[in-house]
């Protein structure tokens, strides 16, 4: 008589999945507000879009804005450190900061986690990070999926992806079309490397120099390398949404850019007319020591650093020069470090660093 086998024997545990769902429930529910419709045991999340007092504003012609992203090879550092909550914040940040560029407020978020083996405590830590990011972005975590795939991912390996949906009034969509010569470039400080360039970071730190995640680095003030590299991406939603809401008619914010892969020189031209350049002033903002450390240890050419990393500026606003003072003050009152880093000139859609 043939011996029966089970799903668990093939490497996938249904019981572990059930335990995981129970563990993450409180983290997920903590992000819900009255716009989320409760549907126990549902197969999808429900979110109300009716124009009621549930929204900060009454949208007349709402446009939904959607983004998706991952954390890239930064997950490899989380694996090495055994620290999984910070990359959950990264996951949220990468999508909500992107939609913010168009002037949208995030509404809800979904995550996808793929693992070698489903360890409920590990997944709970990841989702706690996602929930923390959602709270920072004032959006609800209304669903997700966890896939246990031992034949795809090696022992201890995982990957994650996130999906965000937001809303913006149709006539308030920020496209960059209003950018003009003389506009000023304001930069909001990053919290560190954020979530881009980690293949180069890993090559320099662990392949070339054989550092360990728990090494204390002299050039970084004896900080633990793993703590520096896993510092989560800053979420800019609250201060920027607050700023945009103060302008009921024509906004002096003409364009914005989230500084991700491609760095300052790759991302800002995306939101500027083809007939204009972005002139950035070297020394107008402080460059965090981690970037100097990576540049020296590579070594990496300066131009390459600006193409790969955010260099201390995680988000950019291009604004009317007449309103620089009031915008800077508003953002600083929200807790942001704001720097006037450049201006818009005639050109051919490139970034010039002087």
N, C-alpha and C positions, 0 to 999 in steps of 0.2 A: 504493500500500500504506500502511495506517495506521501511524503512528509510535507505538510502545509508550511508555507513561508508567509511572513508578514511584511507589511510596508516598512516597519521599523528595521527589519533585517536588511533591507535594501539601503538603509541610511537615513530614512525620513520618519520622524516621530510625530504622529497626530496628537498624542498626549502632551508632548512638549509645546506644541502649537497652542493647544487649549490653555495650558498654564501661562504661556506668554500673553495671550489675549487678556487673561485676568489681571496680570501684573501691570499692563500698560493702560488699562481702562481709566484709572484715576488721572494719569498724566494727560490723556486725551480729553477727558471731560473738563479738565481745568482750563482748557482753551476755548470752551464753548460759551457763547452768549445767546441771547434770545433769538438771533437770526438762524441759529442751527435748529433744525427740527429733529427731535428725538425719535429714533426708529430702532428700537432694540432688535438685535438679530437681523438687521437689514443687510442687503447686499450692496448698498450704495449710501453715500452721505447726502443729506438734503439741506439746502441752504435757501432761505427766503430772500427774494429780490424785490418784493413789493415796496413801493415808495411810502414807507411809514416812518414813524419815529425811531425805528430800529436803526436807521442810518443817521450819520452826522448831518447829512444834507439831503434834500429832496431832489433826486436825480430826475431831470426832465427827459433827457435823451441819453440814457446810460450806455456806455460801451464797455463790454467785457474785455479784459486784457489777460492773456494767459502766458505763463512762462514755465519752462522745465530746465533742470540742470542737475548736475551731480557735484561731487566734491573732488573728483579726480584722484590722483595718486596720493593725496593727503591721507586717504584711508590706510595706506601702508604704514604710515607713522602711528596712526591710532592703534593698528594691530601690534606694532612693535612695543608701544608703550602700555598696551592693555588698558587704554583710556578711550572710552567710546562716546561720552556725552557731548564733547565739544564739537565733533564733526556733525552732530545733529543740528547745532546752531548754524554751522557753515551751510548745511544743506538748505535751510530756510533762507538764509541771507542771500545766497546766489540767485534765487528766483525773485524774491520780493524786492531786492535792490534793483534788479533789471526792470521790473514793471514800474517801479518808482520813476524811472527815467522818462516814461511817457506821462507822468503826472497821476498815475493810478494809485488808489489805496487798496492794499491786499484785503481779500475777503476770506478765502479759505485755502487750505494746503492739504496735499496728500503725499504720502511717502511710499517708497518701494525699497525694501531691504532684502538683499540676497546674501545668503550665508552658506557656509559649508555644513555646519551643524547648528541646529536651533537650540541655543542656550537661553532659556527665558530671562535670566538675570542680565545677560549681555544685551539682549534685544530691548529689555526694559530701560537699560542705561541709554541706549541709542535714542529711543523714543522720548525719554525724559529730555534729552538735548533738543530734539525736534520741537517738543512742546514748549521748551524755554524760548526757542527762536520764534515760535508762533506768538507767544505772549509779547515778546519785544516788538513784533511786527503788527500787533493788534489784529491777528487773523486766527481763524479757527482751524484746528486739525480735525478734519471730518472723516478721514478714512486713510487706508493704507493697505499694503500687502507685504507679507514676509514669505520669502521663498527659500526652502531648504534644498540645496542642490549639491550634494557631496561629489557628484561626478563633474561638476563645472568649476567649483571653487576648492582650493586646497585647504588643508587643516588650518583653522584660524583665520582664513581669508573671508572677506565680505566686500560688498559694494552697495551703494545706495544712490537713489535718484529721487528728486522731488518735483512736485507739480503744484503751481500756484495759480489762482484765479483772482483778479481784482477788477475794479470798476473805476471809470473816469467819465465825467460829463463830456459829451461829444465835442462841444466847442471849447473844452479846456485841455484837450489832448496836446501834449507838448511834442512837437516834431522837429524843432530846430530851424524851421523855415523863417522865423523872425530874427535869427541871429544877424547882427550887422557889424560893420567895422566900428571899432571903438568899444564894443562890449567887453566887459571884464570877466576874467576867469577866476572863480573862487574854488578853492579845494578844501574838502573836509578830510581831516586826518584819518588815516587807517589805523587799525588796531595791530597791524603787523603785516605779515605776508598775505593774509587772507586765504584764498583757496586756489591760487594759480601759480604756476612755475615750480611745482613740487617735484617734477622729474629732474629739473636742474638742481634744486635744493638737495634732493636725495643723492644725486651723483656727486656733488661737491662734498657734502658732509659725511656720507657713509661709504661711498666707493673710493673717492680720492683720499680722504683724510681719516677714514675708519673711526669716526666718532661713534659714541653710543648715546642713546636717547637720554640717559641719566647723567651724562658728563656735564660738569660745570665749566663753562667757557669763559676764559679770562677776558677776551675781547668783548664779551657781552655782560660784563660786570659780575662774573661768576654765576650767572643765571643758569638754570638747568636747560640744556638744549631742547629737550622734549617739550618743556613748558613754552618756550619761545615759539617753536615750530607748530605747536597745536593751539596756539592762541586763536580763538574763533573769529571769523569774519564779522566785522561791525555791521549792524543793521541800522540803516539811516531813515527808516520809514517815519517814525514819529516826528523828528525835527523837520523833515522836508515836507511832509503832509501838512504839518502845522503852519509852515511858512506859506505854502501854496493857498491854504484856506484863508489867509489874511487878505488876499487880493481877489475881490469879488468880480471885478471886470477884467480889464487887460492886465495880464501878469507880466512883471518885469523879468521874470525868469524865462529866458528865451530857449534854453536847451540844458540838458543834463546828461551826464555820462557816468555809468558804473565802471570803475577801472578794474577790469578783470584780465583775461588772457589777451595779450597784445599790449598791456601796460598803458601808460599815458599816451604814447605816440600812436598806438593802434586804435584806441577807443574814442578819443575826443573827436578826431576827424569824421567819425560816423554821424555825428549830430550837427556838423557845421557845413554850410553850403560849399559846393565845390570851388567857388571863386575866392575862398577865404582861407587864411592860415591861422594857426593858434601859436602865439609866441609865449613861451613859458620862461620865466626869469629864474635862472639858477640861483639858489640860495634864498629864495623867497619863502621857503618852508623847510622845517628840519627833517632830514632824512634819518629814519630810525637806524640804530647801530646794526641791526641784523642784516640790512642791505649792504652796508659797508663791509661787514664780516664776509658775506657771500662773495662780494665783488673781489675782495682781496684773496680769499682762499681759492677762488676758481682757478686762476684769475678770470674775470669776466670784463669785457670791454664796456665802457659806460653806456654806449648806445644800446648794446644788448640788454643791459640792466633795465633801461627805460622801455624796451620792447617786451620784456618778460614780466616785470614786477610793477606793483603800484608805486613803489618808492616813497611810501608814506602818505599818499593821497588816494583814498578809497572811493571817493565820489566827487564829481565836479559839477558846478553850476555855472552857466554862462548867463550873465545878467546885464541889464541896462546900467551903464556907468553912473547914472544919476541916483541909483538906488543901492549902490554898493554898501554904504554905511548902515542903512536900515536893515538890509538883508543880513549882513554880517552880525549885527547886534541881535536880531531875532534868533539866528542859528546858535549864537554863543549863549543866549539865555536858555536855549534848549539843551545846553551841555556840550555842544560841539566845539572842536578846535577848528577855526576857520582861517584860511590864509588866502590873501590876494596873490595869485601865482602867475597871472599873465593877462594877455588881451588878444582881441581878434583884429587881424589886419587883412589887407588884400593879399591874395596868394593863390595857391593851387591845391588847397586841401591837404596841408601837411602840418606837423607839429615841429616848431623850431625852438630849440632850447638854447637860450643865450646866457 
